Amino acid sequence: MNILFDLDGTLTDPFLGITNCIMYALTELGRPSSRAVDLRWCLGPPLKKSFLVLLDSDDNDLAEKALAKYRERFGTIGLFENELYPEIPQVLDELSRTGHKLFVATSKPWIYAEKIIEHFGLTTYFQKVYGSELDGTRSDKTALISHLLRQESIAPSNAVMIGDRRHDMIGAKENGIASIGVLWGYGTRDELAEFDADICISLPKDLAGAINKLAIKSMQPHL
């Protein structure tokens, strides 16, 4: 099975880095800054869209300025204000040793995602890290997953997307692949169920069993 992992809220908890950088960007633009706890909703969606909401504006140029300020801090400090969720390295090791091919599929720019994966010593587990470009290309999860499937010549029936937010579930469904929603990140069970997660799990150690269950289901004849 080809397993596509979201990054933020699935492999790592980026709360501190992302919220600190958002607050930095807003302050640099002279805008009121929210408390970190009130910015939880920003973890998952493409950041430019979040800045439009935070700035209460439809001015794309202003959102781009905010994004540039965000990256000013994130590229050197924020990406390392991050921590692995418990058991993730052991789970990745188990999945790769049992023959699965693992990929990262994140809306975060790949140039940052690769550094984060390397920082946590996870590079050896993944075939490749896929993310957006700095100009926003493929920040939408549907486009990103489609690109990954084409580049790797992966049949949708032989892939599963693992993530914590609705964007992961939507991207999976629109590309015809299975999905597993994880409950240790920033989405709720209700959110993941509403957007058609095939399975929801509470702990990383449950991943292997969920993937095996989906693999067996995919081999059953459809009547």
C-alpha positions as CSV (number, residue, x, y, z in Angstrom):
1,M,0.0,0.0,0.0
2,N,1.1,3.6,-0.7
3,I,0.6,5.6,2.4
4,L,0.3,9.4,2.1
5,F,0.9,11.3,5.4
6,D,-0.2,14.8,6.2
7,L,2.5,16.6,8.2
8,D,1.1,19.2,10.6
9,G,-1.2,17.6,13.1
10,T,-0.4,14.1,11.9
11,L,3.3,13.5,12.1
12,T,4.2,16.6,14.2
13,D,2.6,19.1,16.4
14,P,3.5,22.5,14.9
15,F,1.3,24.6,17.2
16,L,4.0,26.8,18.8
17,G,5.8,27.5,15.5
18,I,2.8,28.3,13.4
19,T,1.0,30.5,16.0
20,N,4.2,32.4,16.9
21,C,4.8,33.2,13.2
22,I,1.2,34.2,12.6
23,M,1.4,36.6,15.6
24,Y,4.7,37.9,14.3
25,A,3.3,38.6,10.9
26,L,0.2,40.4,12.2
27,T,2.4,42.5,14.6
28,E,4.8,43.4,11.7
29,L,1.8,44.7,9.7
30,G,0.5,46.7,12.6
31,R,-2.6,44.5,13.0
32,P,-4.0,43.3,16.3
33,S,-2.6,39.9,17.2
34,S,-4.8,37.1,18.4
35,R,-3.8,34.8,21.3
36,A,-2.1,31.6,20.3
37,V,-5.0,29.5,21.6
38,D,-7.4,31.3,19.3
39,L,-5.3,30.5,16.3
40,R,-5.8,26.7,16.5
41,W,-8.1,26.8,13.5
42,C,-5.3,28.0,11.3
43,L,-3.5,24.7,11.6
44,G,-4.4,22.7,8.5
45,P,-5.9,25.1,5.9
46,P,-3.6,27.0,3.4
47,L,-2.2,29.9,5.3
48,K,-3.0,32.6,2.7
49,K,-6.7,31.8,3.1
50,S,-6.3,32.0,6.9
51,F,-4.6,35.4,6.7
52,L,-7.5,36.8,4.6
53,V,-9.8,35.8,7.5
54,L,-7.4,37.1,10.2
55,L,-7.0,40.4,8.3
56,D,-10.7,40.6,7.6
57,S,-9.8,41.5,4.0
58,D,-10.2,40.2,0.5
59,D,-6.9,42.0,-0.5
60,N,-4.6,39.3,-1.9
61,D,-1.6,41.6,-1.9
62,L,-2.1,42.2,1.8
63,A,-2.4,38.5,2.4
64,E,0.8,37.9,0.5
65,K,2.6,40.5,2.6
66,A,1.4,38.7,5.7
67,L,2.6,35.4,4.3
68,A,6.0,36.9,3.5
69,K,6.3,38.2,7.1
70,Y,5.2,34.8,8.4
71,R,7.9,33.0,6.3
72,E,10.5,35.6,7.5
73,R,10.3,34.0,11.0
74,F,9.1,30.5,10.0
75,G,12.0,29.8,7.7
76,T,14.7,30.2,10.4
77,I,12.9,29.7,13.7
78,G,9.3,28.6,13.5
79,L,9.7,25.4,11.6
80,F,11.8,24.0,14.5
81,E,9.3,25.1,17.1
82,N,7.7,21.8,16.6
83,E,7.6,18.3,18.1
84,L,6.9,14.7,17.0
85,Y,3.7,13.1,18.3
86,P,4.5,10.1,20.5
87,E,5.1,6.7,18.8
88,I,5.4,8.2,15.3
89,P,8.9,7.0,14.5
90,Q,8.1,3.5,15.7
91,V,4.9,3.4,13.6
92,L,6.8,4.6,10.5
93,D,9.5,2.0,11.0
94,E,6.9,-0.7,11.3
95,L,5.0,0.3,8.2
96,S,8.1,0.7,6.1
97,R,9.5,-2.7,7.3
98,T,6.3,-4.4,6.3
99,G,6.6,-3.3,2.7
100,H,4.4,-0.2,2.6
101,K,5.7,2.9,0.6
102,L,5.4,6.1,2.6
103,F,5.1,9.7,1.3
104,V,4.5,13.0,2.9
105,A,1.6,15.0,1.3
106,T,1.4,18.4,3.0
107,S,0.0,21.8,2.0
108,K,3.1,23.3,3.6
109,P,5.8,24.3,1.1
110,W,8.0,21.3,0.4
111,I,11.1,23.3,1.1
112,Y,10.1,23.6,4.7
113,A,8.5,20.1,5.0
114,E,11.8,18.5,3.9
115,K,13.7,20.4,6.6
116,I,11.2,19.3,9.2
117,I,11.3,15.7,8.2
118,E,15.1,15.7,8.2
119,H,15.2,17.6,11.5
120,F,13.3,14.8,13.2
121,G,15.3,12.0,11.6
122,L,12.4,10.7,9.5
123,T,13.9,11.0,6.0
124,T,14.8,7.3,5.8
125,Y,11.1,6.3,6.1
126,F,9.8,8.3,3.2
127,Q,10.1,7.7,-0.6
128,K,9.6,11.5,-1.1
129,V,8.2,14.6,0.5
130,Y,5.5,16.3,-1.5
131,G,4.3,19.8,-0.7
132,S,3.2,23.1,-2.2
133,E,5.4,25.6,-3.9
134,L,6.1,29.0,-2.3
135,D,3.8,30.7,-4.8
136,G,0.9,28.6,-3.5
137,T,0.8,26.0,-6.3
138,R,-0.6,22.7,-5.0
139,S,-1.5,24.1,-1.6
140,D,-4.9,22.7,-2.2
141,K,-4.9,19.0,-1.0
142,T,-6.9,17.7,-3.9
143,A,-4.4,19.1,-6.4
144,L,-1.4,17.9,-4.3
145,I,-2.7,14.4,-4.0
146,S,-3.5,14.3,-7.7
147,H,0.1,15.4,-8.5
148,L,1.6,12.9,-6.2
149,L,-0.4,10.0,-7.7
150,R,0.6,11.0,-11.2
151,Q,4.3,11.5,-10.4
152,E,4.6,8.2,-8.7
153,S,2.3,6.3,-11.1
154,I,0.1,5.1,-8.1
155,A,-3.3,3.6,-8.7
156,P,-6.0,5.2,-6.4
157,S,-7.0,1.7,-5.3
158,N,-3.5,1.2,-3.9
159,A,-3.3,4.4,-1.8
160,V,-4.5,5.8,1.5
161,M,-4.4,9.4,2.8
162,I,-3.8,9.9,6.6
163,G,-4.5,13.3,8.1
164,D,-6.2,15.2,10.8
165,R,-8.4,17.8,9.0
166,R,-11.2,17.9,6.5
167,H,-8.9,19.0,3.7
168,D,-7.1,15.7,3.9
169,M,-10.4,13.8,3.7
170,I,-11.7,15.9,0.8
171,G,-8.5,15.5,-1.2
172,A,-8.6,11.8,-0.7
173,K,-12.2,11.4,-1.7
174,E,-11.9,13.7,-4.8
175,N,-8.9,11.5,-6.0
176,G,-10.7,8.2,-5.3
177,I,-8.4,7.0,-2.5
178,A,-9.1,5.7,1.0
179,S,-8.6,7.9,4.0
180,I,-7.8,7.6,7.7
181,G,-8.6,10.5,10.1
182,V,-6.4,10.8,13.1
183,L,-7.7,12.3,16.3
184,W,-4.5,13.4,18.0
185,G,-4.2,16.4,15.7
186,Y,-6.4,19.5,15.1
187,G,-9.6,18.0,13.6
188,T,-12.5,16.5,15.5
189,R,-14.2,13.1,15.0
190,D,-17.3,15.0,13.8
191,E,-15.3,17.0,11.2
192,L,-13.5,13.9,9.9
193,A,-16.7,11.8,9.8
194,E,-18.6,14.7,8.0
195,F,-16.0,14.7,5.2
196,D,-16.1,10.9,4.8
197,A,-13.1,9.5,6.6
198,D,-13.2,5.7,6.0
199,I,-11.7,5.1,9.5
200,C,-10.9,7.3,12.5
201,I,-8.2,6.3,15.0
202,S,-7.2,7.8,18.3
203,L,-3.6,6.6,18.6
204,P,-0.6,6.2,16.2
205,K,-0.2,2.6,17.3
206,D,-3.6,1.9,15.7
207,L,-2.4,2.9,12.2
208,A,-1.1,-0.4,11.0
209,G,-4.4,-2.2,11.9
210,A,-6.5,0.5,10.2
211,I,-4.3,0.3,7.0
212,N,-4.6,-3.5,6.9
213,K,-8.3,-3.3,7.3
214,L,-8.6,-0.9,4.3
215,A,-6.2,-3.1,2.3
216,I,-8.4,-6.2,2.9
217,K,-11.6,-4.2,2.0
218,S,-10.0,-3.0,-1.3
219,M,-9.4,-6.6,-2.3
220,Q,-13.0,-7.7,-1.7
221,P,-15.1,-8.0,-4.9
222,H,-17.7,-5.2,-5.3
223,L,-21.2,-6.6,-5.8
